Amino acid sequence: MKSILAFLFLLFVINSGKAQQHAEYTPPDDPAVQQKLAQWQDLKFGLFMHWGPYSEWGVVESWSLCPEDEGWTQRKGPYGADYNTYKTAYENLQTTFNPTHFDPDKWVRAAKDAGMKYVVFTTKHHDGFSMFDTKQTDYKVTSPKTAFSTNPKSNVAKEIFNSFRKENFMIGAYFSKPDWHSPYYWWPYFPPKDRNVNYDPAKYPERWQQFKDFTYNQLQELMTGYGKIDILWMDGGWVRPLRKADSALAHEMGNRYNQDIDMPKIAKMARANQPGLIMVDRAVPGAYENYTTPEQQVPAAPLSYPWESCITMGNSWSYVPGDKYKSSQQIVQLLVKIVSRGGNLLMNIGPGPDGDWDPEAYKRLADIGKWIKVNGEGIYASKAIAPYSDGDIFFTQTNGGSNEYAFLLGNENGLILPPVVSIKPGNARKVQQLTLLGVKQKLKWKQDGDVINVTIPAALQNNSGLAYAAGFKIKY
Ligand code: GLC
């Protein structure tokens, strides 16, 4: 009996070890990818945009089509009561999609001013509506069926990429692997059951092959017809080879099928056209997940591989009228926390049906811009440094460690500096110089072992013109 238990235990240990192995990061071996990844890690702050005909209704992106009963899949509005009526009405949104205020240069100006350095745009979300001029389907923004198709800027993905590229942003194409419009993914013969393919690819290999070809061809279009692309951000992690060790995750998503779309072949084509392309086969650990993407969260500690938190500026990824936007202080502090742990922040704004953002989004970006112009030197190209944070103070370093930054975060009352700020960088190096970013006045400070006590003059304690997070610069 004992030996059986011991054996079972051993099996458990081996298996949990394996699961961990799968969760591990595989560094890219292509030097061009390594180089681009390092460049990307220095950018720290990017813009994410979820946009499509769903924005007309102001509902969640795509998910209301998914026959799963989750909080985020609920159907609302006049067609919500009946699935088939709803799906028809949803797909009909194509005909009225007409964002005549679409002006990507305006977005670039605001994003650039806020200090954002890269953009990731939904070329296609799970609903399958292509926001680019694909030849593989008529369910696209440039189809004659779409109101906006007569507009000279109707190939919106191309317009967005060109506008941001002109201002030296890195360009990222979000692409959903699952496609709920494609008859090769949701075969109309069967009703859709959940988010997954609605037939068994092993039983109908020809149909699955058509889906693979369709996906490959769409990606080839994006990799060849849209200028230089730096990041291919592929969502829908349940579309992947089914492996035993992944079964826990696969079950969670109700998936029983092997949904292998041949990522090695896709990667070969993509990188032949876009040398050094960063691939983000999201939540599929392995050679094609060059960085990981914690969603709506900040990891509690630094990760040992490249990562990016994607976080909404409002509550929703898609445009929702009257959505509640995070405060500028919250956004800046998210950035500081993420950067102190070595990650990037990809902040999402959902454009509305008229083709513009909520005015609140512009206000936030303008505020962030003011802060970043003063404090950006401790953000961009910085690296994490232990102890990463101490209470409300978060650390970064630049120049190989000769500069260290200690960001003191404001609280719900704003940024009020105490008479003495005690900074504990957690190392005993001798401080040469200490300044407060954005403040000309010299500050008195004293290093005492591993504590630096900075005296804050009364005039600076309040109303100092500083906001959100005060950046102390320490030179060693
Ligand atoms: C969530 C949403 C999905 C969105 C993604 C962005 O997974 O369900 O719609 O595209 O976040 O990271």
Boltz pocket constraint, residues with backbone or C-beta under 6 A from the ligand:
constraints:
  - pocket:
      binder: B
      contacts: [[A, 50], [A, 61], [A, 235], [A, 295], [A, 310], [A, 317]]
      max_distance: 6.0
